[in-house]
């Protein structure tokens, strides 16, 4: 390995002189008591890069780095197996940098949580049809289950005979139905309720009454609002429509429309 000659001649015996122009990332007074007289140069053979840097520092002060960064500081601390005291200032600087990074990460996490909260509090009606419902499998709100195979039932609404009627979607079977005029009516174009469980809850209702926060999901031909209800019927939990003026919740089941006086109502979580 070739010697690097100091621009002002060899340093006098007894240790390197104070670095000219100051030391960029280690104060000069700290460096002086740390370094011993330069060791004899190693034999001329390939040496790993950290050793080259170390020998270079031992032989003469390094030139000021163009842009010292926290990474450079950490590498210098690893290369120099010195007592901790001379590096107190550097460690303090590194801690300040880490503290700033942690604050930045905390802020990012807070904003991420705000975005998630905003998304999970959203209640949407997404237009769909039978063959397309598979794409909504992970977004559709599951309100119940089929009695015969336990598969999920979701909430839909559809136009029929001048009314906007809530009903059920058997998403695995790509089949949707609404209760209307005593019949279970199959529908092929409808809207699917997409909502997070953090945004809604089921509250009990009876005789056509609905709790505060009940989600209006449709209306009759004369403008009366219809709400989302569910009932337990024949080993199923089936969503349907709460019709206040009729004093009940209707579900479609096995080809017909079935009325229940007691039911649950899907409500938005208020506050």
C-alpha positions in Angstrom: 0.0 0.0 0.0 1.5 3.3 -1.0 2.1 6.1 1.6 0.0 9.2 1.5 2.4 12.2 2.1 1.1 15.0 4.1 1.1 18.3 2.1 3.2 19.9 4.9 5.8 17.2 5.3 5.9 14.3 7.8 4.4 14.9 11.2 6.9 15.3 14.0 7.5 12.3 16.2 5.0 12.1 19.0 1.7 12.0 17.2 -0.2 13.8 14.4 -0.6 17.6 14.6 -4.0 19.2 15.1 -5.9 18.8 11.8 -5.8 22.0 9.6 -9.1 23.7 9.2 -10.8 21.7 11.8 -12.3 18.2 11.8 -15.7 18.1 10.1 -17.4 15.4 12.0 -15.2 14.9 15.1 -14.0 18.0 17.0 -10.2 18.3 17.0 -9.7 18.5 20.8 -11.6 15.2 21.1 -9.4 13.5 18.5 -6.0 14.4 20.0 -6.0 12.4 23.3 -7.5 9.4 21.5 -5.0 8.6 18.8 -1.6 7.0 19.5 1.5 7.5 17.4 0.9 6.1 13.9 1.5 2.4 13.6 4.0 1.0 11.1 2.4 0.7 7.7 1.0 -2.8 6.8 2.7 -5.0 4.2 1.7 -4.1 0.6 -1.2 -6.5 0.1 -4.9 -6.1 -0.5 -6.7 -5.0 2.6 -10.5 -4.8 3.2 -11.9 -1.3 2.7 -12.6 -0.6 6.4 -8.9 -1.2 7.2 -7.9 1.2 4.4 -10.1 3.8 5.9 -8.7 3.1 9.4 -5.1 3.2 8.3 -5.7 6.4 6.4 -7.1 8.1 9.4 -4.2 6.9 11.6 -1.6 8.2 9.2 -3.0 11.6 8.5 -6.2 13.6 9.1 -8.8 12.7 6.4 -10.0 15.5 4.1 -13.4 17.0 5.1 -16.2 14.9 3.6 -18.3 16.8 1.0 -21.6 16.1 2.8 -21.4 14.4 6.2 -24.5 12.3 6.9 -25.8 10.3 9.9 -24.8 7.2 7.9 -21.1 8.4 7.7 -21.1 9.0 11.5 -22.4 5.5 12.2 -19.8 4.0 9.9 -17.0 6.0 11.6 -18.2 4.8 15.0 -18.0 1.1 13.8 -14.6 1.5 12.3 -13.0 3.2 15.3 -13.0 0.9 18.4 -12.4 3.9 20.7 -13.8 4.6 24.2 -17.4 6.0 24.2 -16.5 9.4 25.6 -14.9 11.0 22.6 -18.0 10.1 20.6 -20.5 11.7 23.0 -21.1 14.6 20.7 -21.6 12.3 17.7 -23.9 10.0 19.6 -25.9 13.0 20.7 -26.2 14.2 17.1 -27.2 10.7 16.0 -29.9 10.6 18.7 -31.3 13.9 17.6 -31.5 12.5 14.1 -33.2 9.3 15.2 -35.6 11.3 17.3 -36.6 13.3 14.2 -37.0 10.2 12.2 -39.2 8.6 14.9 -41.4 11.7 14.9 -41.7 11.6 11.2 -42.7 7.9 11.3 -45.3 8.6 14.0 -46.8 11.4 11.9 -47.0 9.0 8.9 -48.7 6.3 11.0 -51.2 8.9 12.4 -52.1 10.0 8.9 -52.4 6.3 7.8 -54.8 5.6 10.6 -56.9 8.7 9.7 -57.1 7.4 6.1 -58.2 4.0 7.4 -60.8 5.5 9.7 -62.2 7.6 6.8 -62.4 4.5 4.6 -63.9 2.2 7.3 -66.6 4.8 8.3 -67.9 4.9 4.7 -71.1 3.3 3.7 -71.5 2.8 0.0 -74.1 1.3 -2.4 -72.2 -0.2 -5.4 -74.1 -1.0 -8.6 -73.7 -4.7 -9.7 -75.3 -7.6 -11.3 -75.4 -11.4 -10.7 -72.2 -12.3 -12.6 -70.2 -9.4 -11.2 -70.8 -9.8 -7.5 -67.7 -12.0 -7.0 -65.6 -8.8 -7.4 -67.4 -7.4 -4.3 -66.8 -10.5 -2.1 -64.4 -8.8 0.2 -66.3 -5.5 0.4 -69.9 -6.4 0.6 -71.4 -6.2 4.1 -72.4 -9.6 5.4 -75.7 -9.4 7.2 -76.6 -13.1 7.6 -76.4 -16.6 6.3 -78.4 -19.2 4.4 -80.0 -21.9 6.6 -79.3 -24.8 4.3 -75.6 -24.3 3.6 -74.4 -21.5 5.9 -73.2 -19.4 3.0 -73.2 -15.6 3.6 -76.1 -13.3 2.8 -75.4 -9.7 2.0 -77.6 -6.6 1.6 -78.8 -5.2 -1.7 -81.5 -2.9 -3.0 -83.2 -2.8 -6.4 -85.8 -0.9 -8.3 -89.1 -2.8 -8.8 -92.5 -1.5 -9.9 -91.7 2.1 -9.0 -90.2 1.2 -5.6 -86.6 1.0 -4.3 -86.6 -2.2 -2.2 -83.9 -3.6 0.2 -83.3 -7.3 -0.1 -80.7 -10.1 0.1 -77.8 -11.3 -2.0 -76.5 -14.9 -1.8 -73.1 -13.9 -3.0 -71.7 -17.4 -3.4 -74.6 -18.4 -5.6 -74.8 -15.0 -7.5 -78.5 -14.8 -6.7 -80.3 -11.7 -5.4 -83.9 -11.3 -4.2 -86.3 -8.7 -2.8 -89.5 -9.2 -0.8 -92.4 -7.5 -2.7 -96.2 -7.9 -2.7 -96.1 -11.3 -1.1 -93.5 -12.8 -3.3 -89.7 -13.4 -3.4 -88.7 -11.5 -6.5 -85.4 -12.4 -8.3 -83.5 -9.3 -9.4 -80.5 -9.1 -11.8 -79.5 -5.4 -11.5 -79.1 -4.0 -8.0 -76.8 -2.1 -5.6 -74.7 -3.9 -3.0 -74.2 -2.4 0.4 -70.4 -2.1 1.2 -69.7 -1.0 4.7 -67.1 -1.9 7.4 -68.3 -3.5 10.6 -66.7 -0.4 12.3 -69.2 1.8 10.7 -72.5 0.0 11.4 -74.3 -2.1 14.0 -77.5 -4.0 14.5 -80.0 -2.7 17.0 -83.3 -4.3 18.0 -86.6 -3.0 16.6 -90.3 -4.1 16.5 -93.7 -3.2 15.1 -92.3 -1.0 12.4 -90.2 1.2 14.7 -86.5 1.8 13.9 -83.7 3.1 16.3 -81.8 6.3 15.9 -79.2 5.9 13.2 -81.2 3.5 11.1 -80.0 3.5 7.5 -82.7 4.4 4.9 -82.1 2.0 2.0 -85.1 2.5 -0.2 -88.7 3.8 -0.4 -92.2 2.9 -1.5 -93.9 4.4 -4.5 -95.4 7.1 -2.3 -92.1 8.0 -0.7 -92.2 6.2 2.6 -88.6 5.2 3.6 -87.7 1.5 3.9 -84.9 0.4 6.2 -82.6 -2.7 6.4 -83.7 -5.4 8.8 -82.8 -9.0 9.5 -84.6 -11.8 11.2 -83.8 -15.4 12.2 -86.1 -17.7 10.1 -85.9 -21.5 9.5 -82.3 -21.7 10.7 -81.2 -18.8 8.5 -80.4 -15.2 9.3 -81.9 -13.3 6.5 -81.8 -9.5 5.7 -84.9 -7.8 4.3 -86.9 -4.5 4.5 -88.4 -2.8 7.5 -91.7 -1.2 6.4 -92.7 1.2 9.2 -96.4 1.7 8.2 -96.9 -2.1 7.9 -95.4 -2.5 11.4 -93.0 -5.3 10.4 -89.8 -6.5 8.7 -90.4 -8.4 5.5 -87.9 -11.0 4.1 -88.0 -13.0 1.0 -87.8 -16.8 1.6 -88.5 -19.9 -0.3 -90.4 -18.1 -3.0 -92.6 -16.0 -0.7 -92.6 -12.8 1.4 -92.5 -13.5 5.2 -93.4 -10.8 7.8 -91.8 -10.6 11.3 -92.9 -8.2 14.1 -89.5 -8.3 15.9 -86.2 -7.8 14.0 -82.8 -6.2 14.1 -82.2 -2.9 12.2 -78.9 -1.9 10.6 -77.8 1.5 12.0 -74.9 3.8 11.4 -72.7 4.2 14.4 -73.5 7.7 15.5 -70.6 9.7 17.2 
